[in-house]
Amino acid sequence: MVELWGRAVGRLRERLSPENFDVWFGPVECAGVEDSVVLLRIPNRFYADWISSHYLEMLLEWMRADSGDAKLAVRWEVDEALETSPRQSPSRASSRPEPPSLQRSRESAASAGLQPKYTFDSFVVGPSNQLAHAASIGISAPGSRRFNPLFIYGGVGLGKTHLVNAIGHRILEHQASARIVYVSAERFTNDFIWSLQNHRMDEFRDRYRQRCDALLVDDIQFLAGRDQTQEEFFHTFNALYHADKPIVVTSDSYPQAIRAMEERLISRFTWGLVADIQAPEMETRVAIIRKKAHVEGITLADDVAFFLAEHIKSNVRELEGTLIRLAVKASVDRRALDLPFAREALRAVLPVASSVTTVDDIQRATCEYFAIRLGDLKGHRRHKGVALPRQIAMFVCRRRLGVSFPQIGDEFGGKDHSTVISAVRKIGRLVEDDAEVRKHVETLERKLGF
């Protein structure tokens, strides 16, 4: 019967990411079966609650089918000895001499400005970022350009910078001599302006085109409205693309939503793969917290990890930062980082979220998510980069607040109610048929707390 449990869990493993599987089933032990009851040992009751509500029905269905016992059930037994102890922090681990090739790749990564901590090994994968992660691994593999260019977009603190750094590290692992150029769009602009003013454009173009084996650009949206810089980036992009060099850019919004970006650049950003990163779901947030605690050498009980994951939902950076601040405060106060302490300290650590109840709140959240101006959202521009966010905002106002069509029209710059009805119906259809629009609506509603 223990083998029966093992087979069922093995089938579930294929459906979950490795991180999520390890979080929820790594510490679980099957102690046997007695009178059609499977005894499962767990570190605490959180495991029983979460597994029961998310996975248990599926596991029991498989086990009942394999055993022929339709009455098979589960009983939980808390065994605190199963609590996973934090492994040795990497900074304290004994080090072995690195091979010369690894030393060269680390030196190249440092000279390129890549962050040492941002690697694929330290990135927690979940449904919210699975596509972006897989595409990042794909474009960093030798000779693999199926996803070139790779455009990664998502909100602040969700892992875009982590992935673009990981791509650079992985390329250097395969080829230590590769010349990685990793810059922010702001740095690219400053380099261009300085080179132009000092008559050093030949050196600029040599660095970004000739002496570049991979171009990694963070926050490409900051090129918007800078016509000369966009012109130079356009030619740089073409030179690298036709030389079959990987190009990776990140943004806080999808290409068509970047205001004042040239259409020809937007077109090129979509030549390869556009991958989004959404706010992490519960399992991924728990995995992120546990991995951060492991890296930092923090002893963290599971109930504290679950508590933090329940209260910080939209931002990975905030999630990790909160853990560190709690650990520091616990150390200063000479208290254990347990659940009572976390509950008490969380009030001071986290900002108080205001409730979303007005059309104005939805409009501002939409502008922030799509990186557009409030005046444009309420205006009459029909460009897709503005029209689609406007229609989505109208749809959310109608669906979540129940505001009348005429009132929505008034709030959006005096639009006729028939225009609002058309927009709401259109987005309603797209939510059913278009995965990208559905993700936009779901993410926006999540940000608003619906």
FENCOR-V551707 format. One record per pair of residues at least 4 apart in sequence whose ideal C-beta (glycine too) atoms are under 6 Angstrom apart, sorted by the first residue. I is the first residue (numbers start at 1). J is the second residue. Records with the same first field share a line. If there is no record, write none. Layout:
I = J + J
//
This chain:
1 = 33
2 = 30
4 = 63 + 66 + 67
5 = 30
8 = 59 + 62 + 63
9 = 25
11 = 62
13 = 21
16 = 20 + 21
17 = 125 + 126
19 = 124 + 125 + 287
20 = 283
21 = 25
22 = 26
23 = 286 + 287
27 = 43 + 82 + 84
28 = 40 + 42
29 = 41
30 = 40
31 = 39 + 41
32 = 39
33 = 38
36 = 69 + 71 + 72
37 = 73 + 75
38 = 74
39 = 75
40 = 74 + 76
41 = 77 + 79
42 = 47 + 48 + 76
43 = 82 + 83 + 302
44 = 78 + 302
46 = 302 + 303 + 306
47 = 51
48 = 52 + 76
50 = 54
51 = 55 + 56
52 = 56
55 = 59
60 = 64
63 = 67 + 72
64 = 70 + 72
86 = 294 + 299
87 = 294
88 = 92 + 93
89 = 297
98 = 102 + 103
101 = 176
104 = 176
105 = 172 + 173 + 176
108 = 172 + 176
109 = 114 + 169 + 172
112 = 180 + 182
113 = 182
114 = 165 + 168 + 169 + 182
115 = 165
118 = 162 + 165 + 166
119 = 166 + 169
120 = 166
123 = 162 + 166
124 = 284 + 287 + 288 + 291
125 = 130 + 133
126 = 280 + 284
128 = 278 + 280 + 281
129 = 133 + 159 + 277
131 = 275
132 = 152 + 275 + 277
135 = 147 + 150 + 273 + 275
136 = 163 + 167
138 = 144 + 147
139 = 147 + 150 + 246
140 = 167 + 170 + 171
142 = 174
145 = 244
147 = 272 + 273
148 = 246 + 272
149 = 247 + 272
150 = 248 + 272 + 273
151 = 249 + 269 + 274
152 = 160 + 250 + 275
153 = 251 + 253 + 254 + 276
154 = 158 + 160 + 276 + 277
157 = 315 + 316 + 317
158 = 277 + 316
159 = 163 + 277 + 316
160 = 250
161 = 218
164 = 216 + 248 + 250
167 = 248
168 = 180 + 182 + 216
171 = 178 + 214
172 = 176 + 178
178 = 213
179 = 211 + 212 + 213
180 = 214
181 = 212 + 215
182 = 216
183 = 187 + 188
184 = 218 + 219
185 = 217 + 219 + 220 + 222 + 223
186 = 222
189 = 229
192 = 229 + 232
195 = 200 + 201 + 204
205 = 209
206 = 210 + 211
207 = 211
208 = 212 + 236
209 = 236 + 239
213 = 245
214 = 246
215 = 240 + 247
216 = 248
217 = 249
218 = 250
220 = 249 + 251
221 = 251 + 252 + 258 + 371
223 = 229 + 230
224 = 258 + 259 + 260 + 261
225 = 260
226 = 230
230 = 262
234 = 265
237 = 241 + 268
240 = 245 + 247
252 = 371
253 = 257 + 370 + 371
255 = 266 + 269 + 270
256 = 384 + 385
257 = 370 + 385
259 = 372
261 = 265 + 266
270 = 274
278 = 443
279 = 314 + 446
280 = 284 + 285
282 = 309
285 = 309
286 = 305 + 309
288 = 316 + 319
289 = 305 + 308 + 323
290 = 305
292 = 320 + 323
293 = 298 + 300
298 = 327
300 = 304 + 305
303 = 339
304 = 339 + 342
307 = 342
308 = 312
312 = 318 + 319 + 322
322 = 349
325 = 349
326 = 345
329 = 333 + 345
330 = 335 + 337
335 = 341
341 = 345
342 = 346
345 = 349
346 = 350
356 = 361 + 448 + 449
359 = 397 + 411
362 = 393 + 396 + 397
363 = 377 + 393
365 = 447 + 448
366 = 389 + 393
367 = 372 + 374 + 377
369 = 444
370 = 389
372 = 376 + 386 + 389
375 = 379
376 = 381 + 386
377 = 390
378 = 412 + 413
379 = 413
381 = 386
382 = 387
384 = 388
391 = 423 + 427
392 = 427 + 440 + 441
394 = 408 + 420 + 423 + 424
395 = 399 + 424 + 427
396 = 400
397 = 401 + 403 + 408
398 = 424
400 = 450
403 = 407 + 408
405 = 417 + 420 + 421
406 = 417
408 = 420
409 = 415 + 416 + 417 + 420
415 = 419 + 420
430 = 434 + 437
431 = 438 + 441
439 = 443
445 = 450
//
